[in-house]
């Protein structure tokens, strides 16, 4: 049995060539797989590694992957991008000349985006590839940690879900026993009502015919058979491998459909009460299923 949840967290750290970093992966419930990434500039290949890594491990959930990286002090050189600076000056020259803007100062110019650049980008392509590969490996390790956490959640969910299915099966059997008394109850109720209206003119034959027709409409054996079948199908899904959350979610809808029909056909207070207990248990089951991948 290896169902997985959709909530968890994983983290991995690494260091190479004067760089250190930490990769984190976390996820929450989601109908589909959605991957979000945030990483350091200059390492564009990491987003692909994060997306492919998440897609290879998960099928559902909102997965967020982040990498924070820094270079050791003294290892970062700074340069001024004079071409970018000249572009800013040219763009503002007309406004300054027309008196619509104050002349720029050095602090303001240096604060503009792209003027001051940290030369921490690795010039050697092979060194950059090696560093990026090491960071990607940490992303994979963080995703593995997330996968383990989600499987642990699945392991804790499994006995809860199985217990709720056992309760649904128990209530279905109880409903079947109670429903066996519906035809007699319908006949007695109809006979009393008919005699109240027609007196002794009410014939036994008519009472039997009308009560039989009403009993057919109130027959819930089909609904109970389907409920039992849905319980077996849900147990089979939970006993298998892979992402079964979508199919379980569909089954909960079918569970509720049958329970609603059972209540609407009920002619006995005890059967209605059992049907309401079924609906409450199915709703609890549905809430837990939302956590299953």
C-alpha positions as CSV (number, residue, x, y, z in Angstrom):
1,X,0.0,0.0,0.0
2,X,1.7,3.2,-1.1
3,X,-0.7,6.1,-1.4
4,X,0.8,9.6,-1.0
5,X,-0.5,12.8,0.4
6,X,0.0,16.2,-1.2
7,X,1.5,18.2,1.7
8,X,5.2,18.1,2.7
9,X,8.6,19.8,2.8
10,X,12.1,18.9,1.7
11,X,15.5,20.7,2.0
12,X,19.0,20.1,0.8
13,X,22.2,22.2,1.0
14,X,25.4,22.2,-1.0
15,X,28.6,24.0,-1.6
16,X,31.2,24.1,-4.5
17,X,33.8,26.5,-5.8
18,X,33.2,29.2,-3.3
19,X,29.4,29.0,-3.6
20,X,27.0,27.7,-1.0
21,X,23.3,27.2,-1.5
22,X,20.1,25.7,0.0
23,X,17.3,24.2,-2.1
24,X,13.8,23.8,-0.6
25,X,10.7,22.1,-2.0
26,X,7.3,22.2,-0.5
27,X,3.8,21.3,-1.7
28,X,0.1,21.7,-0.8
29,X,-3.1,20.2,-2.1
30,X,-4.1,20.8,-5.8
31,X,-6.3,19.3,-8.4
32,X,-3.4,19.2,-10.9
33,X,0.3,19.4,-10.7
34,X,1.5,23.0,-10.6
35,X,5.2,23.8,-10.2
36,X,6.6,27.2,-9.2
37,X,10.3,28.0,-9.1
38,X,12.4,30.8,-7.7
39,X,16.2,30.7,-8.1
40,X,19.3,32.8,-8.3
41,X,20.0,34.9,-11.4
42,X,22.5,33.5,-13.8
43,X,21.4,29.9,-13.3
44,X,18.5,29.6,-15.8
45,X,18.9,25.9,-16.2
46,X,17.8,25.3,-12.6
47,X,14.1,26.0,-13.4
48,X,14.0,23.2,-15.9
49,X,15.7,20.9,-13.4
50,X,13.0,21.8,-10.8
51,X,10.1,21.3,-13.2
52,X,11.3,18.0,-14.7
53,X,12.2,16.8,-11.2
54,X,8.7,17.6,-9.8
55,X,7.0,16.1,-12.9
56,X,8.9,12.9,-12.5
57,X,7.9,12.5,-8.9
58,X,4.4,13.9,-8.5
59,X,1.1,13.9,-10.4
60,X,-0.9,16.4,-8.3
61,X,-0.3,19.3,-5.9
62,X,1.0,22.8,-5.9
63,X,4.8,22.4,-5.7
64,X,7.1,25.3,-4.9
65,X,10.9,24.9,-5.4
66,X,13.3,27.6,-4.3
67,X,17.1,27.9,-4.4
68,X,19.0,30.5,-2.4
69,X,22.7,30.8,-3.4
70,X,25.6,33.0,-2.3
71,X,29.2,33.4,-3.1
72,X,31.8,33.6,-0.4
73,X,32.9,37.1,0.7
74,X,35.7,38.5,-1.3
75,X,34.8,36.3,-4.3
76,X,32.4,38.9,-5.9
77,X,33.8,41.6,-8.1
78,X,31.7,44.6,-9.1
79,X,31.8,46.5,-12.4
80,X,29.8,49.4,-13.8
81,X,27.9,48.9,-17.0
82,X,28.8,52.2,-18.7
83,X,26.7,51.4,-21.8
84,X,23.6,51.0,-19.6
85,X,24.5,54.1,-17.7
86,X,24.8,56.2,-20.9
87,X,21.3,54.9,-22.0
88,X,19.8,56.2,-18.8
89,X,21.5,59.6,-19.2
90,X,20.4,59.9,-22.8
91,X,16.8,59.0,-21.9
92,X,16.7,61.7,-19.2
93,X,18.7,64.4,-21.0
94,X,15.7,66.1,-22.7
95,X,13.7,66.2,-19.4
96,X,16.7,67.7,-17.5
97,X,17.2,70.3,-20.3
98,X,13.5,71.3,-20.2
99,X,13.6,71.8,-16.5
100,X,11.2,69.0,-16.0
101,X,13.6,66.9,-13.9
102,X,16.6,67.5,-11.7
103,X,20.1,66.6,-12.9
104,X,20.8,63.0,-11.8
105,X,23.3,62.4,-9.0
106,X,25.8,59.6,-8.7
107,X,23.9,57.7,-6.0
108,X,20.7,57.7,-8.0
109,X,22.5,56.5,-11.2
110,X,24.2,53.7,-9.5
111,X,21.0,52.5,-8.0
112,X,19.4,52.1,-11.4
113,X,18.8,48.5,-12.5
114,X,21.7,47.1,-14.6
115,X,24.2,49.9,-13.9
116,X,26.1,48.1,-11.2
117,X,26.7,44.5,-11.9
118,X,28.2,41.8,-9.7
119,X,30.7,39.8,-11.6
120,X,29.9,36.7,-9.8
121,X,28.7,35.1,-13.0
122,X,31.2,32.3,-13.8
123,X,33.0,33.0,-17.0
124,X,34.1,29.5,-17.7
125,X,31.1,27.6,-19.2
126,X,32.4,24.2,-17.9
127,X,32.7,25.6,-14.4
128,X,29.2,27.1,-14.7
129,X,27.8,23.8,-15.9
130,X,29.4,22.0,-13.0
131,X,28.1,24.4,-10.4
132,X,24.6,24.3,-12.0
133,X,24.6,20.5,-12.0
134,X,25.5,20.5,-8.3
135,X,22.7,22.8,-7.5
136,X,20.3,20.7,-9.6
137,X,21.4,17.7,-7.6
138,X,20.4,19.5,-4.4
139,X,17.0,20.4,-6.0
140,X,16.6,16.6,-6.7
141,X,17.5,15.8,-3.1
142,X,15.0,18.4,-1.8
143,X,12.3,16.9,-4.0
144,X,13.2,13.4,-2.7
145,X,12.7,14.8,0.8
146,X,9.3,16.2,-0.2
147,X,8.4,12.9,-1.8
148,X,9.2,11.1,1.5
149,X,7.1,13.5,3.5
150,X,4.2,13.1,1.1
151,X,4.4,9.3,1.4
152,X,4.5,9.6,5.2
153,X,1.3,11.6,5.0
154,X,-0.2,9.0,2.8
155,X,0.8,6.3,5.3
156,X,-1.0,8.2,8.1
157,X,-4.1,8.8,5.9
158,X,-4.5,5.2,4.9
159,X,-5.8,3.7,8.2
160,X,-8.2,6.7,8.5
161,X,-9.6,6.2,5.1
162,X,-9.9,2.4,5.5
163,X,-11.7,2.9,8.8
164,X,-14.2,5.2,7.2
165,X,-14.8,2.7,4.4
166,X,-15.3,0.0,7.1
167,X,-17.9,2.3,8.7
168,X,-19.6,2.9,5.3
169,X,-19.8,-0.8,4.7
170,X,-21.2,-1.4,8.2
171,X,-23.9,1.3,7.7
172,X,-24.7,-0.2,4.3
173,X,-25.3,-3.6,5.9
174,X,-27.4,-2.0,8.6
175,X,-29.5,-0.2,6.0
176,X,-30.0,-3.5,4.2
177,X,-31.3,-5.2,7.3
178,X,-33.6,-2.2,8.1
179,X,-34.9,-1.9,4.6
180,X,-36.2,-5.5,4.7
181,X,-39.0,-4.2,6.9
182,X,-40.1,-1.5,4.4
183,X,-42.7,-3.5,2.4
184,X,-44.6,-4.5,5.6
185,X,-44.4,-1.0,7.0
186,X,-45.6,0.6,3.7
187,X,-48.5,-1.9,3.6
188,X,-49.6,-1.2,7.2
189,X,-49.4,2.5,6.7
190,X,-51.3,2.4,3.4
191,X,-53.9,0.1,4.9
192,X,-54.5,2.3,7.9
193,X,-54.8,5.4,5.7
194,X,-57.1,3.8,3.2
195,X,-59.4,2.4,5.8
196,X,-59.5,5.8,7.4
197,X,-60.8,7.3,4.2
198,X,-62.9,4.4,2.7
199,X,-63.8,2.5,5.8
200,X,-64.7,-1.2,5.4
201,X,-65.1,-0.6,1.7
202,X,-61.4,-0.9,1.3
203,X,-60.6,-4.4,0.0
204,X,-57.6,-6.5,1.0
205,X,-56.8,-7.0,-2.7
206,X,-56.6,-3.3,-3.4
207,X,-54.5,-2.8,-0.3
208,X,-52.0,-5.4,-1.4
209,X,-51.8,-4.1,-5.0
210,X,-51.3,-0.5,-4.0
211,X,-48.8,-1.4,-1.2
212,X,-46.8,-3.6,-3.6
213,X,-46.5,-0.7,-6.1
214,X,-45.4,1.6,-3.4
215,X,-42.9,-0.9,-2.1
216,X,-41.3,-1.3,-5.6
217,X,-40.8,2.5,-5.7
218,X,-39.2,2.4,-2.3
219,X,-37.0,-0.6,-3.0
220,X,-33.4,0.5,-2.1
221,X,-31.6,-2.8,-2.8
222,X,-30.0,-1.4,-6.0
223,X,-28.6,1.6,-4.1
224,X,-27.3,-0.6,-1.4
225,X,-25.6,-2.9,-3.9
226,X,-23.9,0.0,-5.6
227,X,-22.7,1.4,-2.2
228,X,-21.2,-2.0,-1.4
229,X,-19.5,-2.1,-4.9
230,X,-18.1,1.4,-4.4
231,X,-16.6,0.3,-1.0
232,X,-14.9,-2.6,-2.7
233,X,-13.6,-0.3,-5.5
234,X,-12.3,2.3,-3.0
235,X,-10.5,-0.4,-1.0
236,X,-8.9,-1.7,-4.2
237,X,-7.6,1.8,-5.0
238,X,-6.2,2.3,-1.6
239,X,-4.5,-1.0,-1.7
240,X,-2.8,-0.2,-5.0
241,X,0.1,2.1,-6.1
242,X,0.1,5.4,-7.8
243,X,-2.0,8.6,-7.7
244,X,-5.5,7.5,-6.9
245,X,-6.9,10.8,-5.5
246,X,-8.9,11.7,-8.6
247,X,-10.6,8.3,-8.8
248,X,-11.4,8.3,-5.1
249,X,-12.8,11.8,-5.4
250,X,-15.1,10.5,-8.1
251,X,-16.2,7.6,-6.0
252,X,-17.1,9.9,-3.1
253,X,-19.5,11.6,-5.5
254,X,-21.1,8.3,-6.3
255,X,-21.2,7.3,-2.6
256,X,-23.2,10.5,-1.9
257,X,-25.5,10.0,-4.8
258,X,-26.6,6.6,-3.6
259,X,-26.9,7.8,0.0
260,X,-29.2,10.7,-1.1
261,X,-31.4,8.3,-3.1
262,X,-31.5,5.9,-0.1
263,X,-32.8,8.7,2.1
264,X,-35.3,9.9,-0.4
265,X,-36.8,6.4,-0.8
266,X,-36.9,5.6,2.9
267,X,-40.2,4.9,4.5
268,X,-38.8,4.1,7.9
269,X,-37.3,6.5,10.5
270,X,-34.6,4.0,11.3
271,X,-33.6,3.7,7.6
272,X,-33.5,7.5,7.3
273,X,-31.3,7.8,10.3
274,X,-28.9,5.2,8.9
275,X,-28.9,7.1,5.6
276,X,-28.0,10.3,7.4
277,X,-25.2,8.6,9.2
278,X,-24.0,7.3,5.8
279,X,-24.0,10.8,4.4
280,X,-22.0,12.2,7.4
281,X,-19.4,9.4,7.1
282,X,-19.1,9.8,3.3
283,X,-18.5,13.6,3.8
284,X,-15.8,12.8,6.3
285,X,-14.3,10.4,3.8
286,X,-14.5,13.0,1.0
287,X,-12.6,15.6,3.2
288,X,-9.8,13.2,3.8
289,X,-9.6,12.1,0.1
290,X,-8.8,15.8,-0.8
291,X,-5.4,15.2,0.8
292,X,-4.6,12.1,-1.4
293,X,-2.4,12.5,-4.5
